[in-house]
Amino acid sequence: MASFRALRSQYASLLKQFIASAKEFEVLATVPSDHAPPPKILYVLDSSFNPPTCAHLRIASSALLEQQEPGARLLLLLAIQNADKPSKPAPFEDRLAMMELFAHDIRSHIAARQSSKSVSSKEHFPTIDIAVTNKPYFIDKAAAIEASDHYPSPMEQYHLVGYDTLIRIFNPKYYPPEHTLQPLRPLFSQHRLRVTLRPGNDWGDREEQEEFLASLARGDREAEGAPREWAQKIQFIEGRKPEDPPVSSTRAREAAQSAPQDLEWLVPDNVRQFVLSERPYSKDSPVLGYDSSKD
């Protein structure tokens, strides 16, 4: 418990420094903390991490395990302003603490997978950055990462998103005043999207979701400013199996309050220990650092 609270206090201090600065993006910590060579590819997992779940783990680890060449790095990115979502617990410092614990969960998961395949080279163990941004919109986050001096330039970013996020990215309402998809051009000129399919009642079945990419490739959205070539920059990957129960941060928060035994399959090990010990989703949870109601 003392180590968890020290970690949370550390991130509360780092957050205050970031908020007081003029920066739009900053890496607050790296796992492992020893020096790592500059990355050649950056995978970006941008989420509220409220809390990090086994779904996040699957998305991140599948990308890293698919990347055979050394030199890939994972960035866990927390926006301290969000364009769509109202404030909900936990406080930012709790989320960042859980993100660091989650980074260790990812490395342990990949180590176990590589061990089972007799892969022992530490070159394939990922370096993971924990970072914050004050940019609420997707394209602005990508630009802030690109403009930072933390990574070599130019460098290709692979953004790890769900199908629901893809739909939001391609919604012209987010790009005033013209409300076209033209503002996405800098993103797709340099970077890529790796999209996890989310078949279900909210977003249609697999065939309906795959039709999105087929439609883009046909040029159906060129009138909105999205050339058909962008389809080549978007990769669809399998999500959970139909027979698997859905995993979400909402469900994990509910389990933390009413069914803690379910956390075993909803969140990774280190994150679960934090949630059970620090109780960030209980009504009497302490809030450190500043008011998180503006999340």
PEMOLIN-V860371 format. One record per helix or strand of 3 or more residues. SS is the DSSP state (A for helix, B for strand). FROM is the first residue (numbers start at 0). TO is the last residue. If there is no record, write none. Layout:
BEGIN
SS|FROM|TO + SS|FROM|TO
END
This chain:
BEGIN
A|1|19 + B|24|30 + B|40|45 + A|53|65 + B|71|78 + A|91|115 + A|121|123 + B|126|132 + A|137|146 + B|155|161 + A|162|168 + A|171|173 + A|181|189 + B|191|195 + A|205|217 + A|221|223 + A|227|232 + B|233|236 + A|248|257 + A|259|265 + A|268|277 + A|291|293
END
